[in-house]
Amino acid sequence: MQREITPANIRDLVRRGLEETCGSYRVVARMFNMEDGDYKRFLNFLRKHDCQLPYRDYRLQSTDEASL
């Protein structure tokens, strides 16, 4: 049985985290129990593996819902 995390799995986790945090990668890193000092390493990892999602989409979504 292979136990690999695919980039699609990572993107899904990041997407869910961004939805919950209204687009804050810093808070997503804390949700994953990372130290504040690991924030840049986290972003670099996501970039390197093509898993970084546009955070602005999630920030706009939260403000659009609030105006309804």
All heavy atoms as TSV, in Angstrom:
chain	resi	resn	atom	element	x	y	z
A	1	MET	N	N	0.849	-1.181	0.000
A	1	MET	CA	C	0.000	0.000	0.000
A	1	MET	C	C	0.894	1.244	0.000
A	1	MET	O	O	1.744	1.406	0.865
A	1	MET	CB	C	-0.878	-0.025	1.246
A	1	MET	CG	C	-1.726	1.166	1.431
A	1	MET	SD	S	-2.484	1.095	3.067
A	1	MET	CE	C	-4.147	1.348	2.667
A	2	GLN	N	N	0.683	2.105	-0.989
A	2	GLN	CA	C	1.468	3.329	-1.026
A	2	GLN	C	C	0.834	4.373	-0.124
A	2	GLN	O	O	-0.380	4.507	-0.062
A	2	GLN	CB	C	1.547	3.868	-2.445
A	2	GLN	CG	C	2.476	3.097	-3.322
A	2	GLN	CD	C	2.640	3.795	-4.651
A	2	GLN	OE1	O	1.720	4.437	-5.120
A	2	GLN	NE2	N	3.809	3.679	-5.234
A	3	ARG	N	N	1.666	5.127	0.547
A	3	ARG	CA	C	1.192	6.178	1.447
A	3	ARG	C	C	1.804	7.500	1.020
A	3	ARG	O	O	2.566	8.099	1.748
A	3	ARG	CB	C	1.557	5.849	2.879
A	3	ARG	CG	C	0.905	4.584	3.357
A	3	ARG	CD	C	1.347	4.273	4.760
A	3	ARG	NE	N	0.876	2.969	5.159
A	3	ARG	CZ	C	-0.160	2.773	5.953
A	3	ARG	NH1	N	-0.811	3.786	6.431
A	3	ARG	NH2	N	-0.531	1.557	6.273
A	4	GLU	N	N	1.457	7.922	-0.168
A	4	GLU	CA	C	1.997	9.164	-0.695
A	4	GLU	C	C	0.927	10.240	-0.692
A	4	GLU	O	O	-0.242	9.965	-0.934
A	4	GLU	CB	C	2.506	8.965	-2.118
A	4	GLU	CG	C	3.707	8.060	-2.191
A	4	GLU	CD	C	4.257	7.942	-3.599
A	4	GLU	OE1	O	3.837	8.719	-4.468
A	4	GLU	OE2	O	5.096	7.068	-3.805
A	5	ILE	N	N	1.348	11.436	-0.423
A	5	ILE	CA	C	0.456	12.590	-0.517
A	5	ILE	C	C	0.708	13.229	-1.878
A	5	ILE	O	O	1.835	13.626	-2.181
A	5	ILE	CB	C	0.722	13.597	0.608
A	5	ILE	CG1	C	0.446	12.955	1.965
A	5	ILE	CG2	C	-0.143	14.833	0.421
A	5	ILE	CD1	C	0.784	13.827	3.135
A	6	THR	N	N	-0.315	13.301	-2.675
A	6	THR	CA	C	-0.167	13.873	-4.009
A	6	THR	C	C	-0.339	15.385	-3.952
A	6	THR	O	O	-0.917	15.918	-3.001
A	6	THR	CB	C	-1.231	13.291	-4.959
A	6	THR	OG1	O	-2.522	13.707	-4.512
A	6	THR	CG2	C	-1.158	11.772	-4.999
A	7	PRO	N	N	0.143	16.074	-4.962
A	7	PRO	CA	C	-0.092	17.526	-5.021
A	7	PRO	C	C	-1.585	17.872	-4.984
A	7	PRO	O	O	-1.972	18.872	-4.393
A	7	PRO	CB	C	0.551	17.940	-6.343
A	7	PRO	CG	C	1.635	16.937	-6.550
A	7	PRO	CD	C	1.070	15.647	-6.026
A	8	ALA	N	N	-2.411	17.017	-5.565
A	8	ALA	CA	C	-3.861	17.261	-5.525
A	8	ALA	C	C	-4.376	17.206	-4.087
A	8	ALA	O	O	-5.234	18.008	-3.703
A	8	ALA	CB	C	-4.587	16.247	-6.395
A	9	ASN	N	N	-3.848	16.267	-3.285
A	9	ASN	CA	C	-4.231	16.187	-1.867
A	9	ASN	C	C	-3.820	17.447	-1.119
A	9	ASN	O	O	-4.592	17.980	-0.312
A	9	ASN	CB	C	-3.581	14.987	-1.181
A	9	ASN	CG	C	-4.007	13.658	-1.730
A	9	ASN	OD1	O	-3.170	12.804	-1.984
A	9	ASN	ND2	N	-5.297	13.448	-1.937
A	10	ILE	N	N	-2.615	17.909	-1.392
A	10	ILE	CA	C	-2.112	19.112	-0.725
A	10	ILE	C	C	-2.953	20.319	-1.121
A	10	ILE	O	O	-3.363	21.109	-0.270
A	10	ILE	CB	C	-0.625	19.336	-1.049
A	10	ILE	CG1	C	0.209	18.203	-0.463
A	10	ILE	CG2	C	-0.150	20.686	-0.505
A	10	ILE	CD1	C	1.642	18.197	-0.913
A	11	ARG	N	N	-3.254	20.457	-2.417
A	11	ARG	CA	C	-4.079	21.583	-2.874
A	11	ARG	C	C	-5.448	21.560	-2.209
A	11	ARG	O	O	-5.983	22.598	-1.835
A	11	ARG	CB	C	-4.234	21.545	-4.394
A	11	ARG	CG	C	-3.062	22.135	-5.115
A	11	ARG	CD	C	-3.330	22.235	-6.612
A	11	ARG	NE	N	-2.125	21.844	-7.307
A	11	ARG	CZ	C	-1.898	20.681	-7.887
A	11	ARG	NH1	N	-2.848	19.780	-7.946
A	11	ARG	NH2	N	-0.742	20.428	-8.449
A	12	ASP	N	N	-6.019	20.383	-2.055
A	12	ASP	CA	C	-7.326	20.272	-1.408
A	12	ASP	C	C	-7.259	20.711	0.051
A	12	ASP	O	O	-8.127	21.452	0.524
A	12	ASP	CB	C	-7.849	18.840	-1.508
A	12	ASP	CG	C	-9.268	18.706	-1.019
A	12	ASP	OD1	O	-10.122	19.535	-1.432
A	12	ASP	OD2	O	-9.539	17.786	-0.226
A	13	LEU	N	N	-6.216	20.290	0.761
A	13	LEU	CA	C	-6.053	20.705	2.156
A	13	LEU	C	C	-5.851	22.217	2.271
A	13	LEU	O	O	-6.437	22.869	3.140
A	13	LEU	CB	C	-4.860	19.988	2.795
A	13	LEU	CG	C	-5.056	18.536	3.152
A	13	LEU	CD1	C	-3.732	17.913	3.557
A	13	LEU	CD2	C	-6.074	18.406	4.266
A	14	VAL	N	N	-5.028	22.752	1.382
A	14	VAL	CA	C	-4.770	24.194	1.398
A	14	VAL	C	C	-6.044	24.955	1.055
A	14	VAL	O	O	-6.373	25.954	1.685
A	14	VAL	CB	C	-3.617	24.558	0.434
A	14	VAL	CG1	C	-3.495	26.047	0.254
A	14	VAL	CG2	C	-2.311	23.974	0.950
A	15	ARG	N	N	-6.800	24.467	0.074
A	15	ARG	CA	C	-8.061	25.119	-0.303
A	15	ARG	C	C	-9.024	25.168	0.882
A	15	ARG	O	O	-9.599	26.201	1.194
A	15	ARG	CB	C	-8.726	24.368	-1.464
A	15	ARG	CG	C	-10.056	24.985	-1.904
A	15	ARG	CD	C	-10.792	24.116	-2.915
A	15	ARG	NE	N	-10.958	22.728	-2.498
A	15	ARG	CZ	C	-11.867	22.309	-1.612
A	15	ARG	NH1	N	-12.691	23.162	-1.043
A	15	ARG	NH2	N	-11.947	21.031	-1.291
A	16	ARG	N	N	-9.155	24.043	1.573
A	16	ARG	CA	C	-10.040	24.018	2.750
A	16	ARG	C	C	-9.553	24.970	3.836
A	16	ARG	O	O	-10.344	25.654	4.473
A	16	ARG	CB	C	-10.122	22.600	3.312
A	16	ARG	CG	C	-10.967	21.701	2.473
A	16	ARG	CD	C	-11.361	20.500	3.275
A	16	ARG	NE	N	-10.986	19.290	2.572
A	16	ARG	CZ	C	-11.016	18.092	3.124
A	16	ARG	NH1	N	-11.351	17.943	4.386
A	16	ARG	NH2	N	-10.694	17.036	2.426
A	17	GLY	N	N	-8.243	24.997	4.032
A	17	GLY	CA	C	-7.682	25.913	5.026
A	17	GLY	C	C	-7.925	27.364	4.654
A	17	GLY	O	O	-8.291	28.175	5.506
A	18	LEU	N	N	-7.746	27.708	3.386
A	18	LEU	CA	C	-7.980	29.092	2.949
A	18	LEU	C	C	-9.450	29.472	3.063
A	18	LEU	O	O	-9.780	30.611	3.397
A	18	LEU	CB	C	-7.485	29.281	1.508
A	18	LEU	CG	C	-5.974	29.265	1.326
A	18	LEU	CD1	C	-5.619	29.267	-0.161
A	18	LEU	CD2	C	-5.326	30.440	2.031
A	19	GLU	N	N	-10.332	28.522	2.816
A	19	GLU	CA	C	-11.765	28.796	2.981
A	19	GLU	C	C	-12.083	29.121	4.436
A	19	GLU	O	O	-12.825	30.055	4.730
A	19	GLU	CB	C	-12.597	27.600	2.523
A	19	GLU	CG	C	-12.656	27.439	1.022
A	19	GLU	CD	C	-13.336	26.153	0.592
A	19	GLU	OE1	O	-13.683	25.308	1.464
A	19	GLU	OE2	O	-13.520	25.975	-0.629
A	20	GLU	N	N	-11.513	28.344	5.356
A	20	GLU	CA	C	-11.785	28.552	6.779
A	20	GLU	C	C	-11.144	29.824	7.335
A	20	GLU	O	O	-11.657	30.405	8.281
A	20	GLU	CB	C	-11.300	27.350	7.596
A	20	GLU	CG	C	-12.181	26.150	7.448
A	20	GLU	CD	C	-11.804	25.053	8.411
A	20	GLU	OE1	O	-11.399	25.373	9.559
A	20	GLU	OE2	O	-11.899	23.889	8.012
A	21	THR	N	N	-10.029	30.238	6.748
A	21	THR	CA	C	-9.294	31.390	7.284
A	21	THR	C	C	-9.486	32.654	6.454
A	21	THR	O	O	-8.785	33.641	6.677
A	21	THR	CB	C	-7.792	31.077	7.354
A	21	THR	OG1	O	-7.302	30.866	6.029
A	21	THR	CG2	C	-7.519	29.868	8.221
A	22	CYS	N	N	-10.404	32.608	5.512
A	22	CYS	CA	C	-10.667	33.755	4.621
A	22	CYS	C	C	-9.406	34.191	3.878
A	22	CYS	O	O	-9.143	35.377	3.716
A	22	CYS	CB	C	-11.267	34.917	5.392
A	22	CYS	SG	S	-12.854	34.532	6.112
A	23	GLY	N	N	-8.616	33.224	3.454
A	23	GLY	CA	C	-7.477	33.521	2.600
A	23	GLY	C	C	-6.165	33.828	3.293
A	23	GLY	O	O	-5.283	34.409	2.691
A	24	SER	N	N	-5.998	33.416	4.539
A	24	SER	CA	C	-4.770	33.715	5.267
A	24	SER	C	C	-3.852	32.489	5.329
A	24	SER	O	O	-4.119	31.533	6.065
A	24	SER	CB	C	-5.084	34.173	6.690
A	24	SER	OG	O	-3.895	34.327	7.424
A	25	TYR	N	N	-2.768	32.541	4.550
A	25	TYR	CA	C	-1.801	31.442	4.591
A	25	TYR	C	C	-1.128	31.361	5.958
A	25	TYR	O	O	-0.775	30.282	6.423
A	25	TYR	CB	C	-0.736	31.607	3.500
A	25	TYR	CG	C	-1.127	30.972	2.193
A	25	TYR	CD1	C	-1.535	31.745	1.111
A	25	TYR	CD2	C	-1.076	29.597	2.033
A	25	TYR	CE1	C	-1.880	31.154	-0.083
A	25	TYR	CE2	C	-1.418	28.997	0.841
A	25	TYR	CZ	C	-1.822	29.774	-0.219
A	25	TYR	OH	O	-2.166	29.183	-1.404
A	26	ARG	N	N	-0.955	32.491	6.611
A	26	ARG	CA	C	-0.306	32.490	7.931
A	26	ARG	C	C	-1.146	31.688	8.936
A	26	ARG	O	O	-0.622	30.889	9.713
A	26	ARG	CB	C	-0.095	33.925	8.424
A	26	ARG	CG	C	0.832	33.985	9.618
A	26	ARG	CD	C	1.280	35.397	9.924
A	26	ARG	NE	N	2.064	36.024	8.879
A	26	ARG	CZ	C	3.374	35.854	8.717
A	26	ARG	NH1	N	4.043	35.066	9.515
A	26	ARG	NH2	N	4.018	36.487	7.761
A	27	VAL	N	N	-2.460	31.869	8.897
A	27	VAL	CA	C	-3.333	31.134	9.808
A	27	VAL	C	C	-3.425	29.665	9.390
A	27	VAL	O	O	-3.495	28.779	10.242
A	27	VAL	CB	C	-4.729	31.793	9.884
A	27	VAL	CG1	C	-5.652	31.009	10.788
A	27	VAL	CG2	C	-4.613	33.230	10.365
A	28	VAL	N	N	-3.388	29.391	8.087
A	28	VAL	CA	C	-3.384	28.004	7.618
A	28	VAL	C	C	-2.155	27.279	8.171
A	28	VAL	O	O	-2.259	26.143	8.642
A	28	VAL	CB	C	-3.415	27.925	6.070
A	28	VAL	CG1	C	-3.179	26.497	5.598
A	28	VAL	CG2	C	-4.737	28.449	5.534
A	29	ALA	N	N	-1.009	27.927	8.150
A	29	ALA	CA	C	0.207	27.317	8.692
A	29	ALA	C	C	0.028	27.004	10.177
A	29	ALA	O	O	0.435	25.937	10.643
A	29	ALA	CB	C	1.405	28.243	8.478
A	30	ARG	N	N	-0.603	27.908	10.914
A	30	ARG	CA	C	-0.859	27.650	12.343
A	30	ARG	C	C	-1.828	26.486	12.517
A	30	ARG	O	O	-1.707	25.701	13.455
A	30	ARG	CB	C	-1.418	28.899	13.024
A	30	ARG	CG	C	-0.351	29.882	13.365
A	30	ARG	CD	C	-0.888	30.999	14.248
A	30	ARG	NE	N	-0.411	32.249	13.689
A	30	ARG	CZ	C	-1.138	33.324	13.496
A	30	ARG	NH1	N	-2.394	33.354	13.847
A	30	ARG	NH2	N	-0.615	34.400	12.974
A	31	MET	N	N	-2.818	26.387	11.616
A	31	MET	CA	C	-3.772	25.269	11.680
A	31	MET	C	C	-3.062	23.933	11.515
A	31	MET	O	O	-3.490	22.922	12.072
A	31	MET	CB	C	-4.840	25.409	10.586
A	31	MET	CG	C	-5.856	26.490	10.844
A	31	MET	SD	S	-6.988	26.726	9.452
A	31	MET	CE	C	-7.728	25.122	9.309
A	32	PHE	N	N	-1.976	23.928	10.747
A	32	PHE	CA	C	-1.185	22.726	10.554
A	32	PHE	C	C	-0.123	22.562	11.639
A	32	PHE	O	O	0.794	21.761	11.505
A	32	PHE	CB	C	-0.504	22.746	9.178
A	32	PHE	CG	C	-1.465	22.656	8.017
A	32	PHE	CD1	C	-1.129	23.214	6.796
A	32	PHE	CD2	C	-2.690	22.028	8.126
A	32	PHE	CE1	C	-1.991	23.134	5.713
A	32	PHE	CE2	C	-3.568	21.940	7.055
A	32	PHE	CZ	C	-3.217	22.490	5.845
A	33	ASN	N	N	-0.260	23.323	12.705
A	33	ASN	CA	C	0.651	23.268	13.863
A	33	ASN	C	C	2.091	23.605	13.511
A	33	ASN	O	O	3.033	23.026	14.051
A	33	ASN	CB	C	0.585	21.901	14.554
A	33	ASN	CG	C	-0.741	21.682	15.209
A	33	ASN	OD1	O	-1.322	22.592	15.788
A	33	ASN	ND2	N	-1.257	20.467	15.097
A	34	MET	N	N	2.266	24.541	12.597
A	34	MET	CA	C	3.609	25.001	12.255
A	34	MET	C	C	3.960	26.202	13.112
A	34	MET	O	O	3.093	26.991	13.477
A	34	MET	CB	C	3.669	25.411	10.781
A	34	MET	CG	C	3.499	24.286	9.828
A	34	MET	SD	S	3.636	24.876	8.146
A	34	MET	CE	C	2.951	23.504	7.275
A	35	GLU	N	N	5.243	26.323	13.400
A	35	GLU	CA	C	5.735	27.479	14.129
A	35	GLU	C	C	5.676	28.705	13.221
A	35	GLU	O	O	5.713	28.580	11.993
A	35	GLU	CB	C	7.182	27.248	14.567
A	35	GLU	CG	C	7.367	26.056	15.482
A	35	GLU	CD	C	6.784	26.295	16.859
A	35	GLU	OE1	O	6.794	27.451	17.319
A	35	GLU	OE2	O	6.326	25.320	17.474
A	36	ASP	N	N	5.592	29.887	13.806
A	36	ASP	CA	C	5.559	31.120	13.015
A	36	ASP	C	C	6.794	31.242	12.119
A	36	ASP	O	O	6.714	31.768	11.017
A	36	ASP	CB	C	5.451	32.349	13.921
A	36	ASP	CG	C	4.062	32.473	14.543
A	36	ASP	OD1	O	3.097	31.924	13.973
A	36	ASP	OD2	O	3.947	33.131	15.591
A	37	GLY	N	N	7.918	30.735	12.573
A	37	GLY	CA	C	9.149	30.801	11.804
A	37	GLY	C	C	9.151	29.903	10.564
A	37	GLY	O	O	9.990	30.055	9.685
A	38	ASP	N	N	8.208	28.965	10.499
A	38	ASP	CA	C	8.130	28.061	9.351
A	38	ASP	C	C	7.208	28.562	8.257
A	38	ASP	O	O	7.037	27.888	7.230
A	38	ASP	CB	C	7.658	26.674	9.800
A	38	ASP	CG	C	8.693	25.945	10.629
A	38	ASP	OD1	O	9.892	26.237	10.450
A	38	ASP	OD2	O	8.313	25.092	11.445
A	39	TYR	N	N	6.627	29.726	8.425
A	39	TYR	CA	C	5.668	30.272	7.458
A	39	TYR	C	C	6.273	30.395	6.056
A	39	TYR	O	O	5.690	29.911	5.077
A	39	TYR	CB	C	5.162	31.630	7.959
A	39	TYR	CG	C	4.356	32.405	6.956
A	39	TYR	CD1	C	3.084	31.983	6.599
A	39	TYR	CD2	C	4.852	33.563	6.376
A	39	TYR	CE1	C	2.337	32.691	5.676
A	39	TYR	CE2	C	4.105	34.280	5.460
A	39	TYR	CZ	C	2.844	33.833	5.110
A	39	TYR	OH	O	2.110	34.528	4.198
A	40	LYS	N	N	7.454	30.987	5.958
A	40	LYS	CA	C	8.081	31.163	4.641
A	40	LYS	C	C	8.481	29.818	4.035
A	40	LYS	O	O	8.370	29.618	2.825
A	40	LYS	CB	C	9.296	32.081	4.730
A	40	LYS	CG	C	8.919	33.529	4.887
A	40	LYS	CD	C	10.139	34.413	4.807
A	40	LYS	CE	C	9.725	35.866	4.956
A	40	LYS	NZ	N	10.868	36.755	4.814
A	41	ARG	N	N	8.931	28.906	4.860
A	41	ARG	CA	C	9.272	27.569	4.369
A	41	ARG	C	C	8.031	26.867	3.826
A	41	ARG	O	O	8.084	26.170	2.808
A	41	ARG	CB	C	9.901	26.731	5.480
A	41	ARG	CG	C	11.291	27.206	5.861
A	41	ARG	CD	C	11.877	26.401	6.975
A	41	ARG	NE	N	12.075	25.031	6.527
A	41	ARG	CZ	C	12.207	23.995	7.349
A	41	ARG	NH1	N	12.183	24.176	8.651
A	41	ARG	NH2	N	12.380	22.791	6.877
A	42	PHE	N	N	6.902	27.049	4.503
A	42	PHE	CA	C	5.624	26.490	4.069
A	42	PHE	C	C	5.252	27.033	2.689
A	42	PHE	O	O	4.923	26.273	1.772
A	42	PHE	CB	C	4.556	26.812	5.120
A	42	PHE	CG	C	3.157	26.413	4.748
A	42	PHE	CD1	C	2.841	25.113	4.397
A	42	PHE	CD2	C	2.137	27.350	4.782
A	42	PHE	CE1	C	1.532	24.747	4.075
A	42	PHE	CE2	C	0.829	26.999	4.465
A	42	PHE	CZ	C	0.532	25.697	4.109
A	43	LEU	N	N	5.329	28.352	2.528
A	43	LEU	CA	C	5.008	28.962	1.238
A	43	LEU	C	C	5.971	28.493	0.147
A	43	LEU	O	O	5.546	28.215	-0.988
A	43	LEU	CB	C	5.026	30.485	1.332
A	43	LEU	CG	C	3.908	31.124	2.138
A	43	LEU	CD1	C	4.044	32.641	2.111
A	43	LEU	CD2	C	2.548	30.703	1.636
A	44	ASN	N	N	7.254	28.391	0.469
A	44	ASN	CA	C	8.230	27.908	-0.503
A	44	ASN	C	C	7.937	26.465	-0.920
A	44	ASN	O	O	8.054	26.107	-2.091
A	44	ASN	CB	C	9.655	28.018	0.039
A	44	ASN	CG	C	10.138	29.446	0.071
A	44	ASN	OD1	O	9.667	30.289	-0.686
A	44	ASN	ND2	N	11.075	29.715	0.964
A	45	PHE	N	N	7.548	25.643	0.044
A	45	PHE	CA	C	7.182	24.258	-0.259
A	45	PHE	C	C	5.998	24.225	-1.218
A	45	PHE	O	O	6.002	23.480	-2.210
A	45	PHE	CB	C	6.839	23.514	1.039
A	45	PHE	CG	C	6.234	22.168	0.807
A	45	PHE	CD1	C	7.050	21.061	0.599
A	45	PHE	CD2	C	4.864	21.996	0.786
A	45	PHE	CE1	C	6.494	19.813	0.374
A	45	PHE	CE2	C	4.298	20.755	0.563
A	45	PHE	CZ	C	5.121	19.652	0.361
A	46	LEU	N	N	4.972	25.026	-0.932
A	46	LEU	CA	C	3.790	25.045	-1.797
A	46	LEU	C	C	4.147	25.518	-3.203
A	46	LEU	O	O	3.679	24.940	-4.193
A	46	LEU	CB	C	2.706	25.939	-1.191
A	46	LEU	CG	C	2.101	25.458	0.123
A	46	LEU	CD1	C	1.095	26.480	0.647
A	46	LEU	CD2	C	1.440	24.097	-0.042
A	47	ARG	N	N	4.968	26.562	-3.300
A	47	ARG	CA	C	5.394	27.065	-4.612
A	47	ARG	C	C	6.179	26.009	-5.386
A	47	ARG	O	O	5.937	25.773	-6.564
A	47	ARG	CB	C	6.263	28.312	-4.446
A	47	ARG	CG	C	5.496	29.582	-4.560
A	47	ARG	CD	C	6.427	30.789	-4.565
A	47	ARG	NE	N	5.931	31.717	-3.551
A	47	ARG	CZ	C	6.521	32.022	-2.423
A	47	ARG	NH1	N	7.696	31.539	-2.130
A	47	ARG	NH2	N	5.960	32.857	-1.577
A	48	LYS	N	N	7.128	25.389	-4.713
A	48	LYS	CA	C	7.989	24.397	-5.356
A	48	LYS	C	C	7.193	23.228	-5.929
A	48	LYS	O	O	7.512	22.706	-6.993
A	48	LYS	CB	C	9.018	23.875	-4.351
A	48	LYS	CG	C	9.950	22.835	-4.911
A	48	LYS	CD	C	10.955	22.391	-3.877
A	48	LYS	CE	C	11.858	21.320	-4.456
A	48	LYS	NZ	N	12.830	20.853	-3.473
A	49	HIS	N	N	6.140	22.842	-5.238
A	49	HIS	CA	C	5.347	21.686	-5.654
A	49	HIS	C	C	4.060	22.073	-6.377
A	49	HIS	O	O	3.167	21.243	-6.537
A	49	HIS	CB	C	5.053	20.800	-4.444
A	49	HIS	CG	C	6.296	20.235	-3.839
A	49	HIS	ND1	N	6.992	19.187	-4.407
A	49	HIS	CD2	C	7.005	20.600	-2.740
A	49	HIS	CE1	C	8.047	18.914	-3.679
A	49	HIS	NE2	N	8.090	19.766	-2.667
A	50	ASP	N	N	3.986	23.348	-6.798
A	50	ASP	CA	C	2.843	23.861	-7.555
A	50	ASP	C	C	1.522	23.635	-6.816
A	50	ASP	O	O	0.537	23.175	-7.386
A	50	ASP	CB	C	2.799	23.221	-8.945
A	50	ASP	CG	C	1.867	23.962	-9.882
A	50	ASP	OD1	O	1.714	25.189	-9.719
A	50	ASP	OD2	O	1.292	23.311	-10.777
A	51	CYS	N	N	1.531	23.956	-5.521
A	51	CYS	CA	C	0.347	23.758	-4.686
A	51	CYS	C	C	-0.158	25.054	-4.067
A	51	CYS	O	O	-1.086	25.029	-3.262
A	51	CYS	CB	C	0.654	22.766	-3.563
A	51	CYS	SG	S	1.024	21.115	-4.180
A	52	GLN	N	N	0.444	26.163	-4.419
A	52	GLN	CA	C	0.024	27.433	-3.846
A	52	GLN	C	C	-1.182	27.951	-4.622
A	52	GLN	O	O	-1.160	28.062	-5.840
A	52	GLN	CB	C	1.145	28.458	-3.882
A	52	GLN	CG	C	0.826	29.696	-3.092
A	52	GLN	CD	C	2.022	30.612	-2.987
A	52	GLN	OE1	O	2.954	30.515	-3.778
A	52	GLN	NE2	N	2.002	31.496	-2.033
A	53	LEU	N	N	-2.243	28.246	-3.913
A	53	LEU	CA	C	-3.484	28.736	-4.503
A	53	LEU	C	C	-3.581	30.245	-4.315
A	53	LEU	O	O	-3.030	30.790	-3.356
A	53	LEU	CB	C	-4.686	28.051	-3.846
A	53	LEU	CG	C	-4.691	26.529	-3.910
A	53	LEU	CD1	C	-5.844	25.979	-3.085
A	53	LEU	CD2	C	-4.778	26.059	-5.339
A	54	PRO	N	N	-4.306	30.935	-5.189
A	54	PRO	CA	C	-4.454	32.387	-5.046
A	54	PRO	C	C	-5.343	32.721	-3.837
A	54	PRO	O	O	-6.529	32.414	-3.828
A	54	PRO	CB	C	-5.087	32.824	-6.364
A	54	PRO	CG	C	-5.714	31.599	-6.916
A	54	PRO	CD	C	-4.949	30.432	-6.388
A	55	TYR	N	N	-4.765	33.336	-2.835
A	55	TYR	CA	C	-5.486	33.640	-1.602
A	55	TYR	C	C	-6.568	34.688	-1.811
A	55	TYR	O	O	-7.558	34.728	-1.085
A	55	TYR	CB	C	-4.526	34.097	-0.499
A	55	TYR	CG	C	-3.865	35.420	-0.778
A	55	TYR	CD1	C	-4.455	36.594	-0.353
A	55	TYR	CD2	C	-2.666	35.500	-1.478
A	55	TYR	CE1	C	-3.861	37.818	-0.618
A	55	TYR	CE2	C	-2.075	36.705	-1.745
A	55	TYR	CZ	C	-2.677	37.864	-1.317
A	55	TYR	OH	O	-2.102	39.080	-1.578
A	56	ARG	N	N	-6.395	35.547	-2.801
A	56	ARG	CA	C	-7.360	36.637	-3.021
A	56	ARG	C	C	-8.753	36.114	-3.335
A	56	ARG	O	O	-9.741	36.738	-2.966
A	56	ARG	CB	C	-6.880	37.553	-4.134
A	56	ARG	CG	C	-5.697	38.400	-3.731
A	56	ARG	CD	C	-5.295	39.353	-4.848
A	56	ARG	NE	N	-4.150	40.139	-4.469
A	56	ARG	CZ	C	-2.919	39.882	-4.855
A	56	ARG	NH1	N	-2.670	38.855	-5.656
A	56	ARG	NH2	N	-1.918	40.628	-4.462
A	57	ASP	N	N	-8.825	34.970	-4.004
A	57	ASP	CA	C	-10.129	34.389	-4.322
A	57	ASP	C	C	-10.932	34.106	-3.056
A	57	ASP	O	O	-12.149	34.258	-3.026
A	57	ASP	CB	C	-9.968	33.087	-5.101
A	57	ASP	CG	C	-9.354	33.290	-6.468
A	57	ASP	OD1	O	-9.302	34.450	-6.946
A	57	ASP	OD2	O	-8.909	32.298	-7.060
A	58	TYR	N	N	-10.257	33.717	-2.007
A	58	TYR	CA	C	-10.931	33.369	-0.760
A	58	TYR	C	C	-11.247	34.601	0.074
A	58	TYR	O	O	-12.197	34.608	0.836
A	58	TYR	CB	C	-10.093	32.363	0.028
A	58	TYR	CG	C	-9.881	31.112	-0.791
A	58	TYR	CD1	C	-8.734	30.943	-1.560
A	58	TYR	CD2	C	-10.862	30.145	-0.843
A	58	TYR	CE1	C	-8.557	29.816	-2.339
A	58	TYR	CE2	C	-10.699	29.013	-1.619
A	58	TYR	CZ	C	-9.547	28.856	-2.368
A	58	TYR	OH	O	-9.387	27.746	-3.150
A	59	ARG	N	N	-10.462	35.634	-0.075
A	59	ARG	CA	C	-10.760	36.885	0.631
A	59	ARG	C	C	-11.957	37.582	-0.001
A	59	ARG	O	O	-12.805	38.103	0.694
A	59	ARG	CB	C	-9.547	37.803	0.618
A	59	ARG	CG	C	-8.463	37.242	1.507
A	59	ARG	CD	C	-7.380	38.219	1.772
A	59	ARG	NE	N	-6.391	37.584	2.632
A	59	ARG	CZ	C	-5.223	38.080	2.892
A	59	ARG	NH1	N	-4.856	39.216	2.367
A	59	ARG	NH2	N	-4.393	37.451	3.681
A	60	LEU	N	N	-12.037	37.592	-1.319
A	60	LEU	CA	C	-13.173	38.204	-1.997
A	60	LEU	C	C	-14.458	37.441	-1.709
A	60	LEU	O	O	-15.500	38.033	-1.524
A	60	LEU	CB	C	-12.930	38.251	-3.513
A	60	LEU	CG	C	-11.795	39.143	-3.973
A	60	LEU	CD1	C	-11.579	38.978	-5.467
A	60	LEU	CD2	C	-12.093	40.575	-3.645
A	61	GLN	N	N	-14.346	36.126	-1.631
A	61	GLN	CA	C	-15.511	35.301	-1.375
A	61	GLN	C	C	-16.125	35.664	-0.029
A	61	GLN	O	O	-17.321	35.803	0.094
A	61	GLN	CB	C	-15.102	33.837	-1.372
A	61	GLN	CG	C	-16.237	32.871	-1.062
A	61	GLN	CD	C	-15.761	31.435	-1.037
A	61	GLN	OE1	O	-14.559	31.151	-1.075
A	61	GLN	NE2	N	-16.663	30.528	-0.977
A	62	SER	N	N	-15.296	35.862	0.998
A	62	SER	CA	C	-15.818	36.149	2.330
A	62	SER	C	C	-16.478	37.542	2.363
A	62	SER	O	O	-17.477	37.717	3.043
A	62	SER	CB	C	-14.715	36.066	3.369
A	62	SER	OG	O	-13.746	37.050	3.136
A	63	THR	N	N	-15.963	38.506	1.621
A	63	THR	CA	C	-16.573	39.828	1.637
A	63	THR	C	C	-17.846	39.844	0.808
A	63	THR	O	O	-18.790	40.537	1.132
A	63	THR	CB	C	-15.613	40.912	1.093
A	63	THR	OG1	O	-15.190	40.544	-0.215
A	63	THR	CG2	C	-14.415	41.075	1.988
A	64	ASP	N	N	-17.905	39.045	-0.273
A	64	ASP	CA	C	-19.125	38.956	-1.065
A	64	ASP	C	C	-20.254	38.340	-0.262
A	64	ASP	O	O	-21.389	38.782	-0.332
A	64	ASP	CB	C	-18.893	38.103	-2.327
A	64	ASP	CG	C	-18.007	38.814	-3.353
A	64	ASP	OD1	O	-17.848	40.049	-3.225
A	64	ASP	OD2	O	-17.492	38.135	-4.244
A	65	GLU	N	N	-19.947	37.305	0.536
A	65	GLU	CA	C	-20.966	36.667	1.338
A	65	GLU	C	C	-21.480	37.597	2.435
A	65	GLU	O	O	-22.639	37.581	2.783
A	65	GLU	CB	C	-20.404	35.386	1.969
A	65	GLU	CG	C	-20.170	34.285	0.962
A	65	GLU	CD	C	-19.499	33.077	1.563
A	65	GLU	OE1	O	-19.196	33.099	2.777
A	65	GLU	OE2	O	-19.244	32.110	0.834
A	66	ALA	N	N	-20.612	38.423	2.976
A	66	ALA	CA	C	-21.009	39.342	4.047
A	66	ALA	C	C	-21.965	40.402	3.533
A	66	ALA	O	O	-22.787	40.908	4.282
A	66	ALA	CB	C	-19.772	40.002	4.665
A	67	SER	N	N	-21.844	40.750	2.251
A	67	SER	CA	C	-22.711	41.814	1.721
A	67	SER	C	C	-24.098	41.299	1.373
A	67	SER	O	O	-24.976	42.077	1.058
A	67	SER	CB	C	-22.061	42.448	0.488
A	67	SER	OG	O	-21.948	41.487	-0.542
A	68	LEU	N	N	-24.306	39.963	1.377
A	68	LEU	CA	C	-25.622	39.410	1.056
A	68	LEU	C	C	-26.609	39.594	2.145
A	68	LEU	O	O	-26.645	39.721	3.188
A	68	LEU	CB	C	-25.504	37.911	0.714
A	68	LEU	CG	C	-24.696	37.615	-0.535
A	68	LEU	CD1	C	-24.594	36.098	-0.696
A	68	LEU	CD2	C	-25.325	38.189	-1.779
